[in-house]
Amino acid sequence: MSWNNELIKQMEHKRNLMVITANKYGYTSAETIQYSQELDRLMNIYRCVSKYDYSERLWEKQALKN
């Protein structure tokens, strides 16, 4: 499984935990906030790595043209 799919799977899992916890304990509970922050961290990693991956592919494409 690629890093991309694994990271998406982790984000989906963390989101599900956050929603379940929010429904059970409320949106401002410490546990819900913790899951939310963990999801934010995963999303930031995904964004950074995806941006880097896109830039790398774009650079390679430009290099092949020259």
N, C-alpha and C positions, 0 to 999 in steps of 0.2 A: 504494500500500500504506500502511495506517495506521501510525502510530508503534508501536502495540501489536503488530501483526503483525511489524513489522521487529525490534522488541526481542526478541520471542519467538524469531524466527529466529536472531538473534545468540546468544541464550542456548543454544539447541539446538546450534548450531555449536560454541560454546565448550565445552559439556558433552561433545560427541563428541570434541573434541581432548583434553580432560582424561582421558577414559576410555581412549582409544588410548594416550596417553602413560603413564598409570598402568600399563596392561597391559605396556607395553614396558620402562619404566624403573623402575617401582615407585611406590607411593603417596607416598613422601617425597622423590622427586626434585625438584630445583629447578624443572624445566619443568612437572611436574604441579602443584606448589604454585602456580606462576605462573598457570596456566590456572584453577585453583580460585579464586584471588583475583580474577581477571578476571571469572569467572562470578559470584562473590559481589557484585562491584560492579554488574554488569548486573542481577542480581536485586534489589539494593537500589534501583536506579533504577526498575525496574519496579514495585516495591512502593510507592515514594513517589509516582510519577506516577499509578498506578492509584488510590491512596488519594485523591489530589488530584482526579482525574477523577470519582470516586464522590461526593466531598464537593460538588464543583461541580454535578453533576447533582441531588443531593439538595437543595441550596440553591435551584436553579432550580425544582424541583418545589414546594418550600414557598412560594416567592415567587409562583408561579402560583395557589396556593390562596388567597392573601390578596388 
